[in-house]
Amino acid sequence: MIMEEIRELATRFERYSAHSHISGLGLDKDLRAKTVGGGLVGQKKAREAAGIIVRLIREGKMAGRGILIAGPPGTGKTAIAVAISKELGRDIPFVQASASEFYSSEMKKTEALYQTMRKAIGVRIRETRRVLEGELVELEYNMVPNPYNPTQKIPESARITLATKKERRTFSVGSRLALQFMYSGISEGDVIMIDRETGRISRLGKANPEKRYDIDIDDVVERPDGNVEKDREFTYVVTLHDLDEARAKRGSLLSLFSSESREIDSEVRQAVDEQVKEWIEQGMAELIPGVLFIDETHLMDIELFAFMNRAMESEMAPIIILASNRGFARIRGTDDTSPHGVPLDLLDRLLIITTEPYSKEEIRLIIETRAAEMGLVIENEALEKLTEIGEKNSLRYAIQLLAPANEIAKVKNSARIDVEDVEKAEQLFADVSRSSAYLKELEGKMLL
């Protein structure tokens, strides 16, 4: 297959995940939920409560607290958590995990939970560096024979002239920087920036070239203002876990030969926390508490709950959102029963948002919205049939029938899904109740 065909296929290929259509909570300026908004349908009370949570997070008033989204399966708990992340935007870290991910043979479960919590806490670091910035108007190499290959010449040094709208300065540079200029393909007319301390060269673009093209790989930038030598502020956003790993690798030679998944010593985290606090006091950094969403909360045991309860009291803790579809359930690791399978002392610290089963009209709107997101054309009778299936069986099952019904329509060379396509898909793919009946019928022939 030639590359052009591969690119065409890659362009046409689109993957639709369960919540790819969600863009927000769908609230108006008064925090009132629209019937359909942000890719969400119904659950107005839960969405309005989530909108208040978003405001509290933005105002920094959720430290040491958590949220529990509770409701029956298929009532949009994960969708609301994803909508919260969309409302918060890219600046605030959002980490999504399942409680089953904390159980691993590679590290302790509490360590896995702690690392996930640290991934949900961002640090915005501001650093001021001395740089040389300007348009490269002159570049002259001083070439000498290569000591390892006399037939080849390499730059021993170079002479460069940088110009801004205000001034023009000439510098001599050593062999290392001269090689960087040559191997990076930097030429006269490029706007560059050189870090005074590290010698790192960054190419910013081309300065107003005489010839302009409709399609070009070079970014066109203006010649910089001010002095050639100046102080520039750079901003980096990392997580506490990134800093933990960097310090852990720097602290031990043995870490160079270890696998990526490893436990991090408490001394390393303490040193990172102290460093971050020092940066914050000096005005070099800003802490960005993010959101950690944990689904299938009932899979956590009493040890993880106790660890989380204590970790939430830390000044460097993310906002934790839990999701549960359980009623009164046994807390793993104990014989005690508790609402949602969560210990009462932790439940006491959580703001609880409840979701309700969808009405028939809401199920219809959700299926219609999902079909539109997937680019499917569905007839009214087919939509009514899927709504009936969603109400009788489950919403998830009805939505999952959309894709196979569309394929059945394609086989008939039809661009629309009709009721026969839906009925055929329903006949081919069983739901939970039909699958259970099938198991009971053939129970004696199934392997134990």
C-alpha positions as CSV (number, residue, x, y, z in Angstrom):
1,M,0.0,0.0,0.0
2,I,1.5,3.4,-1.0
3,M,1.9,6.2,1.5
4,E,-0.8,8.3,-0.1
5,E,-3.4,5.6,0.6
6,I,-2.1,5.2,4.1
7,R,-2.5,8.9,4.8
8,E,-6.0,8.9,3.3
9,L,-7.0,6.0,5.5
10,A,-5.5,7.7,8.6
11,T,-7.4,10.9,7.8
12,R,-10.7,9.0,7.4
13,F,-10.3,6.8,10.5
14,E,-12.1,8.2,13.5
15,R,-12.6,6.4,16.9
16,Y,-15.6,7.2,19.0
17,S,-15.2,6.4,22.7
18,A,-18.0,6.3,25.2
19,H,-17.5,10.0,26.1
20,S,-15.8,11.5,23.1
21,H,-18.9,13.7,22.5
22,I,-18.8,15.5,25.8
23,S,-17.6,19.1,25.8
24,G,-18.8,20.3,29.2
25,L,-21.6,20.3,31.8
26,G,-24.1,22.2,29.6
27,L,-24.9,25.0,32.1
28,D,-26.0,28.5,31.6
29,K,-24.5,31.6,33.3
30,D,-26.8,31.0,36.3
31,L,-25.5,27.4,36.7
32,R,-28.9,26.0,35.5
33,A,-28.6,22.8,33.4
34,K,-30.0,22.8,29.9
35,T,-32.0,19.7,28.9
36,V,-29.4,19.0,26.3
37,G,-26.0,20.7,26.6
38,G,-22.3,19.9,26.4
39,G,-23.1,16.5,25.0
40,L,-25.1,15.6,28.2
41,V,-28.8,14.9,28.5
42,G,-30.9,15.0,31.7
43,Q,-29.3,14.6,35.1
44,K,-30.0,18.3,35.7
45,K,-29.6,18.2,39.5
46,A,-26.3,16.3,39.3
47,R,-24.9,18.6,36.6
48,E,-25.8,21.7,38.5
49,A,-24.1,20.3,41.6
50,A,-21.0,19.5,39.5
51,G,-21.1,23.1,38.2
52,I,-20.8,24.3,41.8
53,I,-17.9,21.9,42.4
54,V,-16.1,23.3,39.3
55,R,-16.4,26.9,40.8
56,L,-15.1,25.7,44.1
57,I,-12.1,24.0,42.5
58,R,-11.3,27.2,40.4
59,E,-11.5,29.3,43.6
60,G,-9.2,26.9,45.5
61,K,-11.9,26.1,48.1
62,M,-12.0,22.3,47.7
63,A,-8.7,21.4,49.4
64,G,-9.0,18.4,51.7
65,R,-12.4,17.5,50.3
66,G,-13.7,14.9,48.0
67,I,-16.8,14.1,45.9
68,L,-18.7,10.9,45.5
69,I,-20.9,10.5,42.4
70,A,-23.4,7.7,43.2
71,G,-26.1,6.1,41.1
72,P,-27.2,3.0,39.2
73,P,-25.2,1.7,36.3
74,G,-25.6,3.6,33.1
75,T,-26.8,6.9,34.6
76,G,-23.9,9.1,33.5
77,K,-21.5,9.1,36.5
78,T,-18.3,8.9,34.4
79,A,-19.8,11.3,31.8
80,I,-20.3,13.9,34.6
81,A,-16.7,13.4,35.7
82,V,-15.4,13.9,32.2
83,A,-17.6,17.0,31.8
84,I,-16.0,18.4,35.0
85,S,-12.6,17.9,33.4
86,K,-13.7,19.7,30.2
87,E,-15.1,22.6,32.3
88,L,-11.8,22.9,34.2
89,G,-9.8,23.2,31.0
90,R,-6.2,22.1,30.2
91,D,-4.6,24.2,32.9
92,I,-5.9,22.0,35.7
93,P,-4.6,18.3,35.7
94,F,-7.3,15.7,35.5
95,V,-6.3,12.0,36.0
96,Q,-8.8,9.2,35.5
97,A,-8.2,5.8,37.0
98,S,-10.1,2.6,38.0
99,A,-9.7,1.3,41.5
100,S,-8.6,-2.1,40.0
101,E,-5.4,-0.4,38.7
102,F,-4.0,0.0,42.2
103,Y,-3.6,-3.7,42.6
104,S,-0.3,-4.7,41.0
105,S,2.5,-7.2,41.5
106,E,5.1,-4.5,40.8
107,M,4.4,-2.2,43.7
108,K,2.3,-1.9,46.8
109,K,-1.3,-0.8,46.3
110,T,-0.9,2.3,48.5
111,E,2.2,3.3,46.5
112,A,0.2,3.0,43.3
113,L,-2.6,5.2,44.7
114,Y,0.0,7.7,46.0
115,Q,1.7,7.9,42.6
116,T,-1.7,8.5,40.9
117,M,-2.5,11.2,43.4
118,R,0.8,13.0,42.7
119,K,0.1,12.8,39.0
120,A,-3.0,14.9,39.6
121,I,-1.1,17.8,41.2
122,G,0.6,20.2,38.8
123,V,3.4,22.7,39.4
124,R,3.7,25.7,37.1
125,I,7.4,26.7,37.3
126,R,8.5,30.2,36.1
127,E,12.2,30.6,35.3
128,T,14.1,33.7,34.2
129,R,17.1,33.1,31.9
130,R,19.6,35.3,30.2
131,V,19.3,34.9,26.4
132,L,20.5,36.3,23.1
133,E,17.7,36.8,20.7
134,G,17.5,38.3,17.2
135,E,17.7,37.8,13.5
136,L,20.9,36.1,12.3
137,V,22.1,38.6,9.7
138,E,25.7,37.3,9.4
139,L,27.2,33.8,9.9
140,E,30.8,33.0,9.2
141,Y,32.5,29.6,10.0
142,N,36.2,29.1,10.7
143,M,36.6,25.7,9.1
144,V,39.6,23.4,10.1
145,P,40.4,19.7,9.1
146,N,38.7,17.1,11.2
147,P,41.3,15.4,13.4
148,Y,39.7,12.0,12.8
149,N,39.2,12.5,9.1
150,P,41.6,15.1,7.5
151,T,39.6,15.1,4.2
152,Q,36.6,16.5,6.0
153,K,36.4,20.0,7.5
154,I,34.5,21.0,10.6
155,P,33.9,24.4,12.2
156,E,36.4,25.4,14.9
157,S,34.5,28.5,15.7
158,A,32.1,30.9,14.1
159,R,31.3,34.6,14.1
160,I,27.6,35.6,14.2
161,T,25.7,38.9,14.1
162,L,22.3,39.2,15.7
163,A,20.0,42.1,15.0
164,T,16.8,43.4,16.6
165,K,14.8,46.5,15.7
166,K,16.8,48.4,18.2
167,E,20.4,47.2,17.9
168,R,22.9,44.9,16.2
169,R,25.7,42.9,18.0
170,T,28.4,40.5,16.8
171,F,29.6,37.5,18.8
172,S,32.3,34.9,18.4
173,V,31.2,31.3,19.4
174,G,33.2,28.1,20.0
175,S,33.2,24.8,18.2
176,R,30.2,23.3,20.1
177,L,27.9,26.2,19.3
178,A,29.2,26.4,15.7
179,L,28.4,22.7,15.2
180,Q,24.9,23.3,16.6
181,F,24.4,26.0,13.9
182,M,25.6,23.7,11.2
183,Y,23.8,20.5,12.1
184,S,20.5,22.4,12.9
185,G,20.5,24.0,9.4
186,I,20.4,27.5,10.8
187,S,21.2,30.1,8.2
188,E,21.1,33.9,7.7
189,G,17.6,35.3,8.0
190,D,16.6,32.9,10.8
191,V,15.4,34.4,14.1
192,I,17.1,32.5,16.9
193,M,17.5,32.4,20.6
194,I,20.6,31.3,22.5
195,D,20.6,30.4,26.2
196,R,23.6,32.2,27.7
197,E,24.1,29.6,30.4
198,T,23.5,26.3,28.6
199,G,24.3,27.3,25.0
200,R,21.1,25.8,23.7
201,I,20.0,27.3,20.4
202,S,16.3,27.6,19.5
203,R,15.2,28.5,16.0
204,L,12.0,30.6,16.2
205,G,11.3,31.1,12.5
206,K,12.2,33.1,9.4
207,A,12.3,36.9,9.6
208,N,10.1,38.4,6.9
209,P,11.7,36.6,3.9
210,E,11.7,38.4,0.6
211,K,10.0,35.5,-1.1
212,R,6.7,34.3,0.4
213,Y,5.0,31.1,-0.6
214,D,1.5,29.9,-0.1
215,I,2.8,26.6,1.4
216,D,6.0,26.7,3.4
217,I,7.5,24.7,6.3
218,D,9.1,27.9,7.8
219,D,7.2,30.0,10.3
220,V,7.4,33.7,9.5
221,V,8.2,35.9,12.5
222,E,8.9,39.5,13.1
223,R,12.4,40.7,13.9
224,P,12.5,41.0,17.8
225,D,12.2,44.3,19.6
226,G,14.5,45.6,22.3
227,N,18.1,44.6,23.1
228,V,19.8,41.5,21.7
229,E,20.8,40.3,25.2
230,K,17.8,40.2,27.6
231,D,16.1,38.3,30.3
232,R,13.3,36.0,29.2
233,E,10.8,34.2,31.5
234,F,10.0,30.6,30.6
235,T,7.0,28.6,32.1
236,Y,7.0,24.9,32.5
237,V,4.1,22.8,33.8
238,V,5.0,19.5,35.4
239,T,3.4,17.2,38.0
240,L,4.7,16.3,41.4
241,H,5.1,12.7,40.2
242,D,7.3,14.0,37.3
243,L,9.5,15.7,39.9
244,D,9.5,12.6,42.1
245,E,10.7,10.4,39.2
246,A,13.4,13.0,38.1
247,R,14.9,13.2,41.6
248,A,14.7,9.4,42.2
249,K,16.6,8.8,38.9
250,R,19.2,11.4,39.8
251,G,19.6,10.1,43.3
252,S,20.8,6.6,42.4
253,L,22.9,4.9,39.8
254,L,20.9,1.7,40.2
255,S,17.8,3.5,39.0
256,L,19.3,3.7,35.5
257,F,18.9,-0.1,35.3
258,S,15.5,-0.4,36.9
259,S,12.2,-0.7,35.1
260,E,9.9,2.3,34.6
261,S,7.4,1.1,37.3
262,R,9.1,1.5,40.6
263,E,8.3,2.6,44.1
264,I,9.6,6.0,45.2
265,D,11.1,6.6,48.7
266,S,9.3,8.9,51.1
267,E,12.6,10.8,51.5
268,V,12.5,11.6,47.7
269,R,8.9,12.9,47.9
270,Q,9.7,15.0,51.0
271,A,12.7,16.6,49.3
272,V,10.5,17.4,46.2
273,D,7.8,18.9,48.5
274,E,10.4,21.1,50.2
275,Q,11.9,22.2,46.9
276,V,8.4,23.1,45.5
277,K,7.6,25.0,48.7
278,E,10.8,26.9,48.4
279,W,10.1,27.8,44.7
280,I,6.6,29.0,45.8
281,E,8.0,31.2,48.5
282,Q,10.5,32.7,46.1
283,G,7.7,33.3,43.5
284,M,9.2,30.9,41.0
285,A,6.4,28.4,41.1
286,E,2.7,28.0,41.6
287,L,0.9,24.8,42.8
288,I,-2.1,23.6,40.6
289,P,-4.2,21.1,42.6
290,G,-5.9,18.9,40.0
291,V,-8.6,16.3,40.0
292,L,-8.3,12.6,40.5
293,F,-11.3,10.6,39.3
294,I,-11.5,7.0,40.6
295,D,-14.2,4.7,39.1
296,E,-15.3,1.4,40.6
297,T,-14.7,2.7,44.1
298,H,-16.1,-0.5,45.7
299,L,-13.0,-2.4,44.6
300,M,-10.8,-0.4,47.0
301,D,-10.2,-2.1,50.4
302,I,-10.0,-0.7,53.9
303,E,-6.3,-0.1,53.6
304,L,-6.6,2.1,50.5
305,F,-9.5,4.0,52.0
306,A,-7.6,4.7,55.2
307,F,-4.5,5.8,53.2
308,M,-6.7,8.1,51.0
309,N,-8.4,9.5,54.1
310,R,-5.1,10.5,55.6
311,A,-3.6,11.7,52.2
312,M,-6.6,14.1,51.7
313,E,-5.5,16.0,54.8
314,S,-2.1,16.9,53.1
315,E,-1.6,20.4,51.9
316,M,-0.4,18.9,48.6
317,A,-3.5,16.7,47.8
318,P,-5.7,16.7,44.7
319,I,-9.4,17.0,44.7
320,I,-10.7,13.4,44.6
321,I,-13.9,12.3,42.8
322,L,-15.1,8.8,43.5
323,A,-17.8,7.0,41.5
324,S,-19.9,4.1,42.8
325,N,-22.9,2.1,41.5
326,R,-23.2,0.0,44.7
327,G,-25.9,0.3,47.3
328,F,-25.1,-1.1,50.8
329,A,-22.0,-3.2,50.2
330,R,-19.3,-4.9,52.2
331,I,-16.1,-2.9,52.6
332,R,-13.3,-5.0,51.2
333,G,-11.0,-6.3,53.8
334,T,-13.6,-6.2,56.6
335,D,-17.0,-7.7,57.5
336,D,-18.6,-4.3,57.8
337,T,-21.3,-3.1,55.4
338,S,-21.5,0.5,54.5
339,P,-23.4,2.8,51.9
340,H,-21.6,2.4,48.5
341,G,-19.0,0.2,50.1
342,V,-17.2,3.2,51.4
343,P,-16.2,3.6,55.2
344,L,-18.4,6.0,57.1
345,D,-15.5,8.2,58.3
346,L,-14.5,8.8,54.6
347,L,-18.1,9.3,53.5
348,D,-18.4,12.0,56.1
349,R,-15.7,14.0,54.2
350,L,-17.3,13.7,50.8
351,L,-19.9,15.8,49.0
352,I,-22.3,13.3,47.5
353,I,-23.8,13.8,44.0
354,T,-26.6,11.4,43.0
355,T,-27.7,10.4,39.6
356,E,-31.2,9.1,38.6
357,P,-32.4,6.6,36.0
358,Y,-33.1,8.2,32.7
359,S,-36.7,8.8,31.5
360,K,-37.9,7.4,28.1
361,E,-37.6,10.9,26.5
362,E,-34.1,11.3,27.9
363,I,-33.1,7.9,26.6
364,R,-34.4,8.9,23.1
365,L,-32.4,12.2,23.2
366,I,-29.2,10.4,24.3
367,I,-29.4,7.8,21.5
368,E,-30.2,10.6,19.0
369,T,-27.2,12.7,20.2
370,R,-24.9,9.7,20.1
371,A,-26.0,8.8,16.5
372,A,-25.4,12.4,15.4
373,E,-21.9,12.3,17.0
374,M,-21.1,9.1,15.1
375,G,-22.4,10.7,11.8
376,L,-25.3,8.2,11.5
377,V,-28.6,8.9,9.8
378,I,-31.4,7.0,11.7
379,E,-35.1,6.8,10.8
380,N,-37.7,7.7,13.4
381,E,-39.0,4.2,13.7
382,A,-35.5,2.8,14.3
383,L,-34.9,5.5,16.9
384,E,-38.2,4.6,18.7
385,K,-37.1,0.9,18.6
386,L,-33.7,1.7,20.2
387,T,-35.5,3.9,22.8
388,E,-37.7,1.0,23.6
389,I,-34.7,-1.3,23.9
390,G,-32.9,1.2,26.1
391,E,-35.9,1.5,28.4
392,K,-36.6,-2.2,28.6
393,N,-33.0,-3.6,28.8
394,S,-30.3,-0.9,29.2
395,L,-29.2,2.4,27.7
396,R,-25.7,1.0,27.1
397,Y,-27.0,-1.9,25.1
398,A,-29.2,0.3,23.0
399,I,-26.2,2.6,22.2
400,Q,-24.0,-0.4,21.4
401,L,-26.5,-1.6,18.8
402,L,-26.0,1.6,16.7
403,A,-22.7,0.6,15.1
404,P,-23.8,-3.0,14.1
405,A,-27.1,-1.7,12.8
406,N,-25.2,0.8,10.7
407,E,-23.1,-2.0,9.2
408,I,-26.2,-4.0,8.5
409,A,-27.6,-0.9,6.6
410,K,-24.3,-0.6,4.6
411,V,-24.7,-4.2,3.4
412,K,-28.0,-3.2,1.9
413,N,-26.4,-0.2,0.3
414,S,-28.5,2.1,2.5
415,A,-27.2,5.3,4.1
416,R,-30.0,5.2,6.7
417,I,-30.6,2.9,9.6
418,D,-34.2,1.6,9.6
419,V,-36.1,-0.5,12.1
420,E,-35.2,-3.7,10.3
421,D,-31.5,-3.0,10.8
422,V,-32.0,-2.5,14.5
423,E,-34.1,-5.6,14.9
424,K,-31.5,-7.6,13.0
425,A,-28.7,-6.3,15.3
426,E,-30.8,-7.0,18.4
427,Q,-31.3,-10.6,17.1
428,L,-27.6,-11.1,16.5
429,F,-26.3,-9.5,19.7
430,A,-27.7,-10.6,23.1
431,D,-28.1,-8.3,26.1
432,V,-27.4,-9.4,29.7
433,S,-30.8,-10.9,30.4
434,R,-30.8,-13.0,27.2
435,S,-27.3,-14.1,27.9
436,S,-28.3,-15.1,31.4
437,A,-31.2,-17.1,30.0
438,Y,-28.8,-18.8,27.5
439,L,-26.5,-19.8,30.4
440,K,-29.4,-21.3,32.4
441,E,-30.6,-23.3,29.4
442,L,-27.1,-24.8,28.7
443,E,-25.9,-24.8,32.2
444,G,-25.2,-28.5,32.2
445,K,-23.0,-28.2,29.1
446,M,-20.9,-25.2,30.2
447,L,-17.5,-25.7,31.9
448,L,-17.2,-24.8,35.5
